[in-house]
Amino acid sequence: MLPAAHRLRSRDDFTVALRQGVRAGTRRVVLHWAQTDEAHPTRVGFVVSKAVGNSVVRNRTQRRLRHLAAARLPVLPADGGLLVVRALPAAAGAASADLAGDVDRGLRRLGLTTS
């Protein structure tokens, strides 16, 4: 579970991350990162559109992505930032290992992790 302090909920924060941040895309996800000067810890949000599938598929995909993001919180910068993970239609049928690999690849491309 993603801790409440690390959840991105505000529409304005999503807008900042999507429009002003940098992005890195893979086959299954696109990650958007915006550095902030706020005292908040890094916050993570998810965008899973209807193109991914019906509500059951979208919710399952979002739960899987949330689990992956929660496991990667310790390696993300602690000084504040906004990370939005946008699922592409290929994320719906992907194996968990493939989805995790895409998230890790995106984080490396953004320069957020070295591993």
C-alpha positions as CSV (number, residue, x, y, z in Angstrom):
1,M,0.0,0.0,0.0
2,L,1.2,3.5,-0.8
3,P,1.4,5.6,2.3
4,A,-1.0,8.5,2.4
5,A,1.8,11.1,2.6
6,H,3.1,9.8,-0.7
7,R,-0.2,9.9,-2.6
8,L,-0.7,12.5,-5.3
9,R,-4.3,13.6,-5.2
10,S,-4.5,17.2,-6.3
11,R,-5.5,18.0,-9.9
12,D,-3.1,20.9,-9.9
13,D,-0.2,18.6,-8.9
14,F,-1.1,16.2,-11.7
15,T,-1.1,19.1,-14.2
16,V,2.3,20.3,-13.0
17,A,3.8,16.9,-13.4
18,L,2.3,16.2,-16.8
19,R,2.9,19.6,-18.4
20,Q,6.0,21.0,-16.7
21,G,7.9,17.8,-15.8
22,V,10.1,15.6,-17.8
23,R,8.9,12.2,-19.1
24,A,10.3,8.8,-20.0
25,G,8.2,6.3,-21.9
26,T,8.4,2.6,-22.2
27,R,6.3,0.1,-24.0
28,R,3.7,-0.2,-21.1
29,V,4.0,3.0,-19.1
30,V,5.0,6.6,-19.3
31,L,6.5,8.3,-16.2
32,H,6.3,12.0,-15.7
33,W,8.6,13.7,-13.1
34,A,8.5,17.2,-11.7
35,Q,10.9,18.4,-9.0
36,T,9.3,20.7,-6.4
37,D,10.7,22.9,-3.7
38,E,8.0,21.9,-1.3
39,A,8.6,20.3,2.1
40,H,6.4,17.3,1.1
41,P,8.0,13.9,0.4
42,T,7.9,12.6,-3.1
43,R,4.3,11.9,-4.1
44,V,3.1,9.4,-6.7
45,G,-0.1,9.5,-8.8
46,F,-1.5,7.2,-11.5
47,V,-3.4,7.7,-14.7
48,V,-5.1,4.7,-16.2
49,S,-7.5,5.6,-19.0
50,K,-10.3,3.7,-20.5
51,A,-8.0,2.7,-23.4
52,V,-6.4,0.2,-21.0
53,G,-9.6,-1.7,-20.6
54,N,-12.9,-1.9,-18.6
55,S,-13.1,-0.9,-15.0
56,V,-12.0,-4.3,-13.6
57,V,-8.8,-4.2,-15.8
58,R,-8.1,-0.5,-15.0
59,N,-8.4,-1.1,-11.3
60,R,-6.2,-4.2,-11.4
61,T,-3.6,-2.3,-13.4
62,Q,-3.6,0.6,-11.0
63,R,-3.3,-1.7,-8.0
64,R,-0.3,-3.4,-9.6
65,L,1.4,0.0,-10.4
66,R,0.7,1.3,-6.9
67,H,2.4,-1.8,-5.5
68,L,5.4,-1.3,-7.7
69,A,5.6,2.4,-6.8
70,A,5.4,1.7,-3.0
71,A,8.3,-0.8,-3.3
72,R,10.4,1.9,-5.0
73,L,9.7,4.8,-2.6
74,P,13.0,4.2,-0.7
75,V,15.1,4.8,-3.9
76,L,13.1,7.9,-5.0
77,P,14.4,11.4,-4.1
78,A,13.2,12.3,-0.6
79,D,13.5,16.1,-1.1
80,G,10.1,16.4,-2.8
81,G,8.8,15.7,-6.3
82,L,5.8,14.6,-8.2
83,L,5.8,11.3,-10.1
84,V,2.9,10.4,-12.4
85,V,2.7,6.9,-13.8
86,R,0.5,6.7,-16.9
87,A,-0.5,3.2,-18.0
88,L,-0.6,2.4,-21.7
89,P,-3.0,-0.2,-23.1
90,A,-0.1,-2.8,-23.1
91,A,0.1,-2.6,-19.3
92,A,-3.2,-4.4,-18.9
93,G,-2.0,-7.8,-20.1
94,A,1.6,-7.5,-19.0
95,A,3.2,-9.9,-16.5
96,S,4.2,-8.3,-13.2
97,A,7.9,-8.7,-13.9
98,D,7.6,-7.0,-17.3
99,L,5.7,-4.1,-15.7
100,A,8.3,-3.8,-13.0
101,G,11.0,-3.8,-15.6
102,D,9.3,-1.0,-17.5
103,V,8.9,1.1,-14.3
104,D,12.5,0.6,-13.4
105,R,13.7,1.5,-16.9
106,G,11.6,4.7,-16.8
107,L,13.0,5.7,-13.4
108,R,16.5,5.2,-14.7
109,R,15.8,7.3,-17.8
110,L,14.5,10.1,-15.6
111,G,17.7,9.8,-13.5
112,L,15.8,9.0,-10.3
113,T,17.6,5.7,-9.7
114,T,20.9,4.1,-10.7
115,S,20.1,0.5,-10.2
